[in-house]
Amino acid sequence: MKAYELIIIGAGPAGITAAIYAARRKLNFLLISKDIGGQTLLSAEVKNYTGYHFIKGTDLVKKFEEHLRDYKIKVKIKERVKNIRKIGKNFEIITSKSKYQTRAVIVASGKKPRKLKVPGEDEFHNKGLTYCATCDAPLFDQKIVAVIGGANSALESTLASIPYAKKIYIITINSKLYGDKVLQDKILKNKKVEVLYKAKTTEVLGKKFVTGLKLEQNKKERTLNVEGIFVEIGLIPGCNFAEIIRKNKWGEIMIKRSTKTMAENLTNISGIFAAGDVTDIPAKQIIVAAGEGSKAALACFDYLGKQQEGW
């Protein structure tokens, strides 16, 4: 079994920043992730990342990758963590491909899209149904699409679709839209967009690809003929594997906050730290996640430095 001083789980802004800090500290560490970039890949436009007045999410991820390569960081991509076990003072990380031992862990596994859990959703995933309009909107040029959701993620997906789609239905179970007023104003004045309130999606329809969806509105069933569906009903923390770590009612990892010690980003388990959107910090932003990654790394270095025993 391979042994490391530190294993970082997740390669979004938080995980990558922690990895860069660890590389500069010359730790023997490993970065494990299902992808590079995390939710940054879903961002069409980033206008609040220091140093960039404007950059596409995909281009920012390329910058992240370049930074990783500069430090020749060991990365296990498309490897999913299945469990974390405490072995004495150390930890065993069990993945879909291997097992690793480590003295410390930083969990930065972000969040993943929440599913509708209706018939046809899994069958037509990537066959007309997607969880990223900012990524896939150009594929639906001059087509009728539906955006399911009524908060900021749905509003942003609608804006991303407007230059391409022929018509856009916003389907929300609420009686009004939520999210930033400026986004609502842009959307509601666009003639391409029709909002269906108090509407619940019940089934995704199709043959080889999506052809429509069924919904329930005002206790009546309705079928919409659409060729694309963007599911934007929120995100859930990607940390089901972390059973030993304490979480809040939303499934986010609870971390300590301190202005007097280096215990920042520490979980309830000594030696396990967490950073980014997977945690209970209220601000879910790319730049905030990066900052949290640096804090978790610094706290981890302090922890490792205070350990008396080796392997």
C-alpha positions as CSV (number, residue, x, y, z in Angstrom):
1,M,0.0,0.0,0.0
2,K,1.4,3.4,-1.0
3,A,1.9,5.9,1.9
4,Y,1.8,9.7,1.8
5,E,2.0,12.6,4.2
6,L,-1.1,14.1,2.7
7,I,-3.9,13.1,0.3
8,I,-6.2,15.8,-1.2
9,I,-9.6,14.7,-2.5
10,G,-11.0,16.8,-5.2
11,A,-9.4,19.0,-7.9
12,G,-11.6,22.0,-8.0
13,P,-10.3,25.5,-6.9
14,A,-10.0,24.4,-3.3
15,G,-8.2,21.1,-4.0
16,I,-5.9,22.5,-6.6
17,T,-4.9,25.5,-4.4
18,A,-4.2,23.1,-1.5
19,A,-2.1,20.9,-3.9
20,I,0.0,23.9,-5.0
21,Y,0.7,24.9,-1.4
22,A,1.6,21.2,-0.6
23,A,3.9,21.1,-3.6
24,R,5.7,24.3,-2.6
25,R,6.1,22.8,0.9
26,K,7.6,19.7,-0.8
27,L,5.3,17.3,0.9
28,N,5.0,13.7,-0.3
29,F,1.3,14.0,-1.3
30,L,-1.3,12.8,-3.8
31,L,-4.3,14.5,-5.4
32,I,-7.3,12.3,-6.3
33,S,-10.3,13.5,-8.3
34,K,-12.9,12.5,-10.8
35,D,-12.0,15.6,-12.9
36,I,-10.0,18.8,-13.0
37,G,-11.9,22.0,-12.3
38,G,-15.0,20.9,-10.5
39,Q,-17.9,23.3,-10.8
40,T,-15.6,25.9,-12.5
41,L,-16.2,23.8,-15.6
42,L,-19.9,24.8,-15.4
43,S,-19.2,28.5,-15.3
44,A,-19.7,30.2,-18.6
45,E,-18.3,33.6,-17.5
46,V,-16.1,34.4,-14.5
47,K,-15.8,38.1,-13.8
48,N,-14.8,38.1,-10.1
49,Y,-11.6,36.1,-9.9
50,T,-8.8,38.4,-9.0
51,G,-6.5,39.1,-11.9
52,Y,-9.0,38.4,-14.6
53,H,-11.6,41.0,-15.6
54,F,-13.3,38.2,-17.6
55,I,-12.4,34.6,-18.3
56,K,-14.4,31.6,-19.3
57,G,-14.7,28.8,-16.8
58,T,-13.1,26.3,-19.1
59,D,-10.2,28.7,-19.7
60,L,-9.7,29.2,-16.0
61,V,-9.6,25.5,-15.5
62,K,-6.8,25.3,-18.2
63,K,-4.9,27.8,-16.1
64,F,-5.4,25.5,-13.1
65,E,-4.0,22.6,-15.0
66,E,-1.0,24.6,-16.1
67,H,-0.3,25.4,-12.5
68,L,-0.5,21.8,-11.5
69,R,1.9,20.8,-14.3
70,D,4.4,23.5,-13.3
71,Y,4.8,21.7,-10.0
72,K,4.6,18.2,-11.5
73,I,1.9,17.3,-9.0
74,K,0.8,13.6,-8.8
75,V,-2.8,13.5,-9.9
76,K,-5.1,10.4,-10.0
77,I,-7.9,11.4,-12.4
78,K,-11.2,9.5,-12.8
79,E,-10.5,7.7,-9.6
80,R,-13.4,7.9,-7.1
81,V,-12.9,7.8,-3.4
82,K,-15.2,5.3,-1.8
83,N,-14.3,5.5,1.9
84,I,-11.9,7.0,4.5
85,R,-10.9,4.8,7.4
86,K,-8.9,5.9,10.5
87,I,-6.0,3.5,11.2
88,G,-4.4,4.5,14.5
89,K,-3.2,8.1,13.9
90,N,-3.2,7.7,10.2
91,F,-5.9,7.1,7.5
92,E,-6.6,4.7,4.7
93,I,-8.2,6.1,1.5
94,I,-10.1,3.5,-0.4
95,T,-10.8,4.4,-4.0
96,S,-12.4,2.7,-7.0
97,K,-8.9,1.5,-8.1
98,S,-6.6,1.3,-5.1
99,K,-5.9,1.9,-1.4
100,Y,-3.6,4.5,0.0
101,Q,-2.3,5.4,3.5
102,T,-1.8,8.9,4.6
103,R,-1.0,11.0,7.7
104,A,-3.5,13.7,6.8
105,V,-6.4,14.4,4.5
106,I,-7.9,17.4,2.9
107,V,-11.5,16.9,1.5
108,A,-12.2,19.3,-1.3
109,S,-14.7,17.3,-3.3
110,G,-17.1,20.1,-4.0
111,K,-20.8,19.5,-4.9
112,K,-22.6,17.7,-7.7
113,P,-26.0,18.4,-9.5
114,R,-29.1,17.4,-7.7
115,K,-31.2,15.0,-9.7
116,L,-34.9,15.1,-10.5
117,K,-35.4,11.4,-9.7
118,V,-38.1,10.9,-12.4
119,P,-38.5,8.3,-15.1
120,G,-36.4,8.9,-18.2
121,E,-33.8,11.1,-16.4
122,D,-31.0,8.6,-16.3
123,E,-32.0,7.1,-19.7
124,F,-31.7,10.4,-21.5
125,H,-28.7,11.8,-19.7
126,N,-26.4,13.2,-22.4
127,K,-29.1,12.4,-24.9
128,G,-30.8,15.7,-24.7
129,L,-30.8,16.0,-20.9
130,T,-27.9,17.7,-19.2
131,Y,-27.0,19.4,-15.9
132,C,-24.9,22.1,-17.5
133,A,-26.5,24.6,-19.9
134,T,-23.4,26.8,-19.8
135,C,-21.5,23.8,-21.2
136,D,-24.0,22.4,-23.6
137,A,-26.3,25.3,-24.7
138,P,-24.6,25.5,-28.2
139,L,-25.7,21.9,-28.9
140,F,-29.4,23.1,-28.9
141,D,-29.2,25.8,-31.5
142,Q,-32.7,26.7,-32.8
143,K,-34.3,24.1,-30.6
144,I,-37.0,24.3,-28.0
145,V,-35.6,23.6,-24.5
146,A,-36.7,23.5,-20.9
147,V,-34.7,24.7,-17.9
148,I,-35.9,23.0,-14.7
149,G,-35.4,25.1,-11.6
150,G,-36.2,28.6,-10.3
151,A,-33.1,30.0,-8.6
152,N,-29.8,31.5,-9.7
153,S,-28.4,28.3,-11.4
154,A,-31.6,28.1,-13.5
155,L,-31.5,31.8,-14.3
156,E,-27.9,31.6,-15.4
157,S,-28.6,28.5,-17.5
158,T,-31.5,30.3,-19.2
159,L,-29.2,33.3,-20.0
160,A,-26.7,30.9,-21.4
161,S,-29.4,29.3,-23.6
162,I,-30.9,32.5,-25.0
163,P,-28.4,33.1,-27.8
164,Y,-29.0,29.6,-29.1
165,A,-32.4,28.2,-28.3
166,K,-35.5,28.9,-30.3
167,K,-37.7,28.9,-27.2
168,I,-37.0,28.3,-23.5
169,Y,-39.4,27.1,-20.9
170,I,-38.5,27.7,-17.3
171,I,-40.2,25.1,-15.1
172,T,-40.3,25.9,-11.4
173,I,-42.3,24.3,-8.6
174,N,-42.5,27.7,-6.8
175,S,-45.0,30.5,-7.3
176,K,-42.2,32.9,-8.3
177,L,-38.6,33.0,-9.4
178,Y,-35.8,33.4,-6.9
179,G,-32.3,34.6,-7.4
180,D,-30.7,37.8,-8.4
181,K,-33.1,40.6,-9.5
182,V,-30.8,41.6,-12.4
183,L,-31.0,38.1,-13.8
184,Q,-34.7,37.9,-13.4
185,D,-35.1,41.3,-15.2
186,K,-33.0,40.1,-18.2
187,I,-35.0,36.9,-18.5
188,L,-38.5,38.0,-18.0
189,K,-38.3,40.7,-20.7
190,N,-37.0,38.2,-23.3
191,K,-39.6,37.0,-25.7
192,K,-38.0,33.6,-26.1
193,V,-38.7,32.7,-22.4
194,E,-41.9,31.4,-20.9
195,V,-42.0,30.7,-17.2
196,L,-44.3,27.9,-15.9
197,Y,-45.0,28.4,-12.2
198,K,-46.1,25.7,-9.7
199,A,-45.1,23.1,-12.2
200,K,-43.5,19.8,-11.3
201,T,-41.6,17.6,-13.8
202,T,-42.9,14.0,-13.6
203,E,-41.2,12.3,-16.6
204,V,-38.6,12.8,-19.3
205,L,-39.8,11.6,-22.7
206,G,-37.9,10.4,-25.7
207,K,-36.9,7.7,-28.2
208,K,-33.2,7.8,-29.0
209,F,-33.0,11.4,-27.7
210,V,-35.3,13.7,-25.6
211,T,-38.5,14.6,-27.3
212,G,-40.4,16.1,-24.4
213,L,-41.3,16.0,-20.8
214,K,-44.4,15.6,-18.7
215,L,-45.3,17.9,-15.9
216,E,-48.0,18.5,-13.3
217,Q,-49.3,22.1,-13.0
218,N,-52.4,23.1,-11.0
219,K,-53.3,19.5,-10.6
220,K,-53.4,19.0,-14.3
221,E,-50.9,16.9,-16.4
222,R,-49.3,18.6,-19.3
223,T,-46.8,17.5,-22.0
224,L,-44.2,19.8,-23.4
225,N,-42.5,19.1,-26.7
226,V,-38.8,20.0,-26.1
227,E,-35.6,18.7,-27.6
228,G,-33.3,19.7,-24.7
229,I,-33.7,19.7,-20.9
230,F,-31.3,21.5,-18.5
231,V,-31.7,20.3,-14.9
232,E,-30.8,23.2,-12.5
233,I,-32.4,22.4,-9.1
234,G,-29.3,22.8,-6.9
235,L,-26.3,20.9,-5.9
236,I,-25.5,18.3,-3.2
237,P,-22.1,17.9,-1.4
238,G,-19.9,15.2,-3.0
239,C,-18.8,13.6,0.2
240,N,-20.9,10.4,0.7
241,F,-17.6,8.6,1.1
242,A,-16.7,10.6,4.3
243,E,-18.9,8.7,6.8
244,I,-16.6,9.4,9.7
245,I,-16.8,13.2,9.2
246,R,-19.5,15.2,10.9
247,K,-21.9,17.0,8.5
248,N,-24.8,19.5,8.9
249,K,-28.4,18.9,7.9
250,W,-27.6,19.7,4.2
251,G,-24.8,17.1,4.1
252,E,-22.0,19.7,4.1
253,I,-18.9,19.0,6.1
254,M,-18.7,21.1,9.3
255,I,-15.4,22.8,9.8
256,K,-13.9,24.8,12.6
257,R,-13.2,28.5,12.3
258,S,-10.6,30.2,14.4
259,T,-8.8,33.6,14.3
260,K,-6.4,32.6,17.1
261,T,-5.1,29.1,16.1
262,M,-4.2,27.1,13.0
263,A,-7.2,24.9,13.5
264,E,-9.1,26.5,10.6
265,N,-10.8,24.0,8.3
266,L,-10.4,21.2,10.7
267,T,-13.2,18.6,10.8
268,N,-14.3,16.7,13.9
269,I,-11.5,14.2,13.1
270,S,-8.0,15.2,14.0
271,G,-5.9,15.1,10.8
272,I,-8.8,15.5,8.4
273,F,-9.4,19.0,6.9
274,A,-12.0,20.2,4.4
275,A,-12.3,23.1,2.0
276,G,-14.5,24.7,-0.6
277,D,-18.2,24.1,-1.5
278,V,-18.3,20.7,0.2
279,T,-18.1,22.5,3.6
280,D,-20.6,24.6,5.6
281,I,-19.0,27.9,4.7
282,P,-21.9,30.1,3.4
283,A,-20.1,31.7,0.4
284,K,-20.0,29.3,-2.5
285,Q,-17.6,31.1,-5.0
286,I,-14.6,30.1,-7.0
287,I,-12.3,32.6,-5.3
288,V,-13.6,31.7,-1.9
289,A,-13.0,28.0,-2.5
290,A,-9.4,28.8,-3.6
291,G,-8.8,30.8,-0.4
292,E,-10.3,28.0,1.7
293,G,-8.0,25.5,0.0
294,S,-5.0,27.6,1.1
295,K,-6.2,27.8,4.7
296,A,-6.8,24.1,4.8
297,A,-3.3,23.5,3.5
298,L,-1.7,25.8,6.1
299,A,-3.7,24.2,8.9
300,C,-2.7,20.8,7.7
301,F,1.0,21.8,7.6
302,D,0.8,22.9,11.2
303,Y,-0.8,19.6,12.2
304,L,1.8,17.6,10.4
305,G,4.6,19.7,11.9
306,K,3.3,19.0,15.5
307,Q,3.1,15.2,15.0
308,Q,5.9,13.4,16.9
309,E,5.6,10.0,15.4
310,G,6.3,8.9,11.8
311,W,4.9,5.8,10.2
